[in-house]
Structure formats: C-alpha cells, structure tokens
Amino acid sequence: MMSSPMLETINVTGCLALRRLPAVGGRLGQPPTVVCEKDWWNALEWDGLEAKHHPSLFRPKHSCHYRKPKLLRGSVLR
C-alpha cells in the first residue's frame, strides 16, 4: 500500500476507475482535502483505521459544478 503522509489536497476529476487513495497515517493537523465527485467518493475502497486508510482521515469536498444528470421523463421515442 502506498503511504503519503504529507498530502494537503487531492483533485480527482474523471478518474472513475481509481478505487483507492493513498494512506495518510501519521499526519498531524488538518486531514487532506479531496476535491471529487460524490459518486466517486462513495465508491472508494478502504482498508480501515488500523491501516490508516479510512474516509474519516480525509476531508471530501464535492465540486459545486458536479450535478448528477437528470433522466428525461416520459418517452423519447417518436
């Protein structure tokens, strides 16, 4: 597992295949901010607090520009 204790900010856009973030154990102060899409954040895989790889060790920030596309109502066939 990769460890990155000095990360401050992680920006993730359009990387839906990325399933894991590096561990951030041993860090003092603010947790790293992860700017990402909410759906991507919810799909991440975690090892747990023992491995210093848990969502509580990060501060997610979801882009205000990200909006889940709305589905059309009714039929689109003509």
C-alpha positions as CSV (number, residue, x, y, z in Angstrom):
1,M,0.0,0.0,0.0
2,M,1.2,3.5,-0.8
3,S,1.5,6.0,2.0
4,S,1.5,9.7,1.5
5,P,1.6,11.4,5.0
6,M,2.3,15.0,3.6
7,L,-0.6,15.3,1.2
8,E,-2.7,18.5,1.6
9,T,-5.1,18.4,-1.4
10,I,-6.1,15.8,-3.9
11,N,-8.1,16.8,-7.0
12,V,-9.8,13.9,-8.8
13,T,-11.9,14.5,-11.9
14,G,-13.0,11.9,-14.5
15,C,-11.0,9.0,-12.9
16,L,-13.8,6.7,-12.3
17,A,-11.5,3.6,-12.4
18,L,-9.4,4.9,-9.5
19,R,-10.7,3.0,-6.5
20,R,-8.2,3.8,-3.7
21,L,-6.5,6.8,-2.2
22,P,-3.0,6.6,-0.6
23,A,-2.9,6.0,3.2
24,V,-2.3,9.2,5.2
25,G,-1.3,7.8,8.6
26,G,1.0,9.7,11.0
27,R,-0.3,13.1,9.9
28,L,-0.7,15.9,12.3
29,G,-3.1,18.8,11.7
30,Q,-5.7,19.0,9.1
31,P,-6.7,16.0,7.0
32,P,-6.1,16.2,3.3
33,T,-8.9,17.7,1.2
34,V,-10.2,15.5,-1.6
35,V,-12.0,17.5,-4.3
36,C,-14.0,15.0,-6.2
37,E,-17.4,13.8,-7.5
38,K,-19.7,12.5,-4.8
39,D,-20.4,9.3,-6.6
40,W,-16.7,8.5,-7.0
41,W,-16.1,9.2,-3.3
42,N,-18.9,6.8,-2.3
43,A,-17.4,4.0,-4.5
44,L,-13.9,4.1,-3.0
45,E,-12.4,1.1,-1.3
46,W,-11.0,1.4,2.2
47,D,-8.7,-0.8,4.4
48,G,-9.8,0.6,7.8
49,L,-8.5,2.7,10.6
50,E,-5.9,0.2,11.6
51,A,-4.2,0.6,8.2
52,K,-4.6,4.4,8.5
53,H,-6.8,4.2,5.4
54,H,-10.3,5.3,6.2
55,P,-12.7,8.0,4.9
56,S,-12.6,9.8,8.3
57,L,-8.9,10.6,7.7
58,F,-9.8,12.7,4.6
59,R,-12.0,15.8,4.1
60,P,-14.1,15.3,1.0
61,K,-15.2,18.4,-0.9
62,H,-17.6,17.8,-3.7
63,S,-17.5,20.2,-6.6
64,C,-20.4,22.7,-6.8
65,H,-20.3,22.2,-10.6
66,Y,-20.9,18.5,-10.4
67,R,-24.6,17.6,-10.9
68,K,-25.8,14.1,-11.5
69,P,-27.6,14.2,-14.9
70,K,-31.3,14.2,-14.6
71,L,-33.1,11.5,-16.5
72,L,-35.8,12.5,-19.0
73,R,-39.3,11.9,-18.0
74,G,-41.7,10.3,-20.4
75,S,-40.8,8.7,-23.8
76,V,-38.1,9.9,-26.0
77,L,-39.2,7.7,-28.9
78,R,-41.0,9.4,-31.8
